[in-house]
Amino acid sequence: MPSRENRCPSFLLRMAGVAVAASEIVLKKKTSGFLIRISESNSKKDEIMAPRKSTTTRRNQIMDAARKLIMRSGSEHVTIRNMAKEVGISEAAIYRHFKSKTEILSFLADNVADGLLNDIEIARSAGFESTNIIDEILRTHLSKIKQKRGIAFLVLAEIISFGDKSLNKKVSNIICIYVDRLRLVLSDGVRAEIFKPDVDLDAAALLLFGMIQGLVNIWALSGYKFDLVKRYSDLWRVCKRSLIY
């Protein structure tokens, strides 16, 4: 058995090795913590240099990206990846504001519907006093649609093409509200004694919706080559013959 004196150097060497290993672990931890702090510091600097947009602003940008993709490339190109690329943010950033693509399209449908319905209300409140009050209201409404290149109708049509039941129900409700607004316009005509008092307003409003929707679709498919308001006026002259005295 080796003497205590002979065992001492090897024991000390082993202890020294353990100490060195322990020192390396401590150093690695300290270095790692230092690097993490540097990374966090750089991240904070990046946030200061490129501040985040407000939630409302970012959501509007994302919806606008979806609208642009629909109008430019069709519904099949409306993906989270493409929307993120259009806005200039990461896909993860999209999910910070919306749960899914379906939710984005749902908000987009509400957005375009609000604009469409608001245009009718603006036309109705314009205070036209001529006997052609209904013509003027609808002409003003079509002018707004023309200025926006029929975006509302085209976006709603593309949203339907996704085949999502919840989206289809939303679009159906929007169309019902829009037809009801047209019915109110026609009822204005009855009150102004322009139209026959026994006009079926529900049927007339639905007919008017079909005329406007179909006309906008043909206009868009033609590459916006004809005057939307003028073509509408030609169709309206035929339609109103069944409404006036």
Secondary structure, DSSP 8 states (H G I E B T S, - for coil): ---HHHHHHHHHHHHHHHHHHHHHHHHHHHHHHHHHHHHHHHHHHHHHHS----HHHHHHHHHHHHHHHHHHH-GGG--HHHHHHHHTS-HHHHHHH-S-HHHHHHHHHHHHHHHHHHHHHHHHTT---STTHHHHHHHHHHHHHHHTTTHHHHHHHHHHTT--HHHHHHHHHHHHHHHHHHHHHHHHHHHTTSB-TT--HHHHHHHHHHHHHHHHHHHHHTTS-S-HHHHHHHHHHHHGGGTB-
